[in-house]
Amino acid sequence: MTYEQHLDEVATLLFELYEQTEDAAIKLVMAAQADDFFSPHDDDPSMCTLERAQADARSVMRKYGAGQRPTTTKVPPRPPRP
């Protein structure tokens, strides 16, 4: 995948896993990009993989998104007690 596709994949994962709006996901990726988080990926295209995009989405969310957890780990609320 290209560098641009990698950034798109990270934004998509932020949208899907962390329930970010598309705008918010893009802003998180842009903040990380402005902070040179993705510079090594631009220098070494072999880093642009789906597995790395998943790891990068977690890292970007932790560093730039107030550490929210992915929605896939949410536990459903318990029903009220009678």
Backbone as CSV, one residue per row, in Angstrom:
resi,resn,N_x,N_y,N_z,CA_x,CA_y,CA_z,C_x,C_y,C_z
1,MET,0.848,-1.174,0.000,0.000,0.000,0.000,0.888,1.229,0.000
2,THR,0.426,2.291,-0.607,1.201,3.528,-0.668,1.098,4.272,0.660
3,TYR,1.924,5.274,0.819,1.901,6.122,2.013,0.518,6.744,2.194
4,GLU,-0.045,7.272,1.117,-1.364,7.910,1.183,-2.446,6.896,1.543
5,GLN,-2.357,5.696,0.986,-3.321,4.643,1.324,-3.199,4.248,2.796
6,HIS,-1.973,4.262,3.290,-1.744,3.938,4.698,-2.435,4.965,5.595
7,LEU,-2.263,6.235,5.276,-2.919,7.282,6.068,-4.433,7.138,6.001
8,ASP,-4.948,6.840,4.825,-6.395,6.616,4.671,-6.856,5.438,5.524
9,GLU,-6.074,4.377,5.541,-6.443,3.190,6.328,-6.442,3.504,7.821
10,VAL,-5.457,4.259,8.282,-5.419,4.644,9.694,-6.659,5.474,10.032
11,ALA,-7.005,6.427,9.181,-8.204,7.245,9.418,-9.459,6.378,9.428
12,THR,-9.538,5.426,8.516,-10.697,4.522,8.471,-10.793,3.701,9.750
13,LEU,-9.682,3.203,10.235,-9.682,2.427,11.474,-10.079,3.287,12.668
14,LEU,-9.628,4.527,12.696,-10.033,5.432,13.775,-11.539,5.651,13.744
15,PHE,-12.083,5.777,12.558,-13.526,5.953,12.379,-14.281,4.704,12.831
16,GLU,-13.820,3.546,12.401,-14.538,2.296,12.671,-14.356,1.784,14.097
17,LEU,-13.142,1.807,14.610,-12.871,1.203,15.913,-13.083,2.137,17.092
18,TYR,-12.899,3.423,16.870,-12.962,4.372,17.974,-14.158,5.316,17.873
19,GLU,-15.057,5.017,16.963,-16.283,5.802,16.766,-16.004,7.297,16.602
20,GLN,-14.940,7.611,15.904,-14.647,8.999,15.579,-15.449,9.370,14.337
21,THR,-15.840,10.636,14.248,-16.441,11.076,12.995,-15.350,11.041,11.934
22,GLU,-15.751,11.084,10.680,-14.735,11.102,9.617,-13.833,12.316,9.774
23,ASP,-14.432,13.479,10.074,-13.635,14.695,10.267,-12.650,14.535,11.418
24,ALA,-13.123,13.991,12.540,-12.249,13.817,13.703,-11.117,12.842,13.395
25,ALA,-11.423,11.756,12.695,-10.392,10.778,12.343,-9.328,11.412,11.451
26,ILE,-9.767,12.187,10.490,-8.825,12.868,9.592,-7.982,13.866,10.371
27,LYS,-8.596,14.596,11.295,-7.848,15.570,12.104,-6.803,14.882,12.971
28,LEU,-7.139,13.713,13.516,-6.159,12.969,14.308,-4.971,12.546,13.446
29,VAL,-5.250,12.053,12.252,-4.171,11.654,11.340,-3.342,12.873,10.947
30,MET,-3.998,13.988,10.693,-3.271,15.208,10.325,-2.409,15.709,11.481
31,ALA,-2.912,15.612,12.713,-2.124,16.025,13.878,-0.890,15.137,14.017
32,ALA,-1.079,13.840,13.832,0.053,12.915,13.907,1.051,13.189,12.786
33,GLN,0.531,13.474,11.612,1.393,13.763,10.464,2.184,15.045,10.708
34,ALA,1.537,16.065,11.262,2.220,17.330,11.554,3.303,17.142,12.612
35,ASP,3.123,16.145,13.465,4.078,15.837,14.525,5.151,14.850,14.049
36,ASP,5.178,14.576,12.740,6.144,13.665,12.109,6.005,12.206,12.549
37,PHE,4.832,11.833,13.060,4.590,10.447,13.458,4.764,9.496,12.279
38,PHE,4.319,9.926,11.096,4.345,9.055,9.925,5.577,9.251,9.040
39,SER,6.528,10.077,9.444,7.713,10.328,8.613,8.476,9.057,8.246
40,PRO,8.683,8.138,9.199,9.394,6.909,8.814,8.658,6.109,7.736
41,HIS,7.330,6.181,7.746,6.538,5.453,6.752,6.768,6.028,5.349
42,ASP,6.939,7.342,5.297,7.176,8.003,4.013,8.559,7.631,3.482
43,ASP,9.513,7.488,4.409,10.877,7.129,4.023,11.014,5.647,3.664
44,ASP,10.194,4.797,4.295,10.284,3.351,4.076,8.893,2.788,3.778
45,PRO,8.505,2.748,2.505,7.160,2.293,2.137,6.825,0.874,2.599
46,SER,7.823,0.064,2.932,7.523,-1.291,3.408,6.818,-1.271,4.765
47,MET,6.833,-0.128,5.439,6.124,0.020,6.712,4.620,0.187,6.512
48,CYS,4.204,0.471,5.307,2.793,0.761,5.017,2.037,-0.535,4.748
49,THR,1.677,-1.211,5.834,0.937,-2.467,5.748,-0.339,-2.351,6.570
50,LEU,-1.255,-3.270,6.365,-2.493,-3.277,7.131,-2.207,-3.496,8.618
51,GLU,-1.283,-4.408,8.915,-0.932,-4.672,10.311,-0.368,-3.422,10.969
52,ARG,0.482,-2.714,10.238,1.069,-1.490,10.790,0.010,-0.404,10.930
53,ALA,-0.937,-0.334,10.003,-2.019,0.653,10.093,-2.836,0.427,11.360
54,GLN,-3.070,-0.839,11.706,-3.812,-1.144,12.931,-3.036,-0.687,14.161
55,ALA,-1.746,-0.951,14.190,-0.911,-0.513,15.304,-0.832,1.008,15.348
56,ASP,-0.710,1.627,14.186,-0.637,3.086,14.135,-1.935,3.732,14.597
57,ALA,-3.073,3.142,14.253,-4.360,3.690,14.700,-4.423,3.684,16.227
58,ARG,-3.979,2.593,16.844,-3.947,2.532,18.316,-3.029,3.609,18.880
59,SER,-1.845,3.734,18.300,-0.877,4.717,18.793,-1.373,6.142,18.604
60,VAL,-1.943,6.424,17.445,-2.460,7.773,17.173,-3.582,8.103,18.150
61,MET,-4.452,7.146,18.405,-5.557,7.400,19.324,-5.040,7.650,20.728
62,ARG,-4.057,6.874,21.158,-3.489,7.067,22.496,-2.819,8.429,22.630
63,LYS,-2.052,8.802,21.609,-1.263,10.029,21.717,-2.046,11.287,21.379
64,TYR,-2.946,11.206,20.413,-3.622,12.409,19.926,-5.119,12.414,20.204
65,GLY,-5.650,11.318,20.710,-7.096,11.223,20.899,-7.518,10.955,22.325
66,ALA,-6.758,11.399,23.292,-7.114,11.290,24.705,-7.259,9.842,25.173
67,GLY,-6.584,8.912,24.491,-6.516,7.539,24.964,-7.814,6.760,24.988
68,GLN,-8.748,7.064,24.111,-9.997,6.313,24.065,-9.718,4.880,23.637
69,ARG,-10.506,3.967,24.144,-10.365,2.556,23.786,-11.232,2.237,22.574
70,PRO,-10.857,1.193,21.834,-11.684,0.812,20.687,-13.056,0.332,21.137
71,THR,-14.044,0.549,20.298,-15.406,0.164,20.638,-15.562,-1.339,20.711
72,THR,-14.677,-2.088,20.094,-14.799,-3.547,20.111,-14.519,-4.123,21.487
73,THR,-13.956,-3.337,22.393,-13.691,-3.835,23.736,-14.731,-3.358,24.737
74,LYS,-15.727,-2.630,24.297,-16.750,-2.146,25.215,-17.588,-3.312,25.724
75,VAL,-17.867,-3.266,26.999,-18.713,-4.275,27.611,-20.131,-3.725,27.651
76,PRO,-21.121,-4.517,27.231,-22.487,-4.005,27.257,-22.928,-3.731,28.689
77,PRO,-23.768,-2.722,28.884,-24.213,-2.414,30.246,-25.055,-3.552,30.808
78,ARG,-24.984,-3.701,32.116,-25.786,-4.727,32.781,-27.233,-4.267,32.855
79,PRO,-28.148,-5.205,32.786,-29.549,-4.810,32.937,-29.804,-4.366,34.375
80,PRO,-30.759,-3.471,34.583,-31.034,-3.009,35.949,-31.542,-4.161,36.814
81,ARG,-31.211,-4.078,38.074,-31.670,-5.113,39.009,-33.124,-4.850,39.376
82,PRO,-33.888,-5.922,39.569,-35.309,-5.733,39.932,-35.494,-5.221,41.341
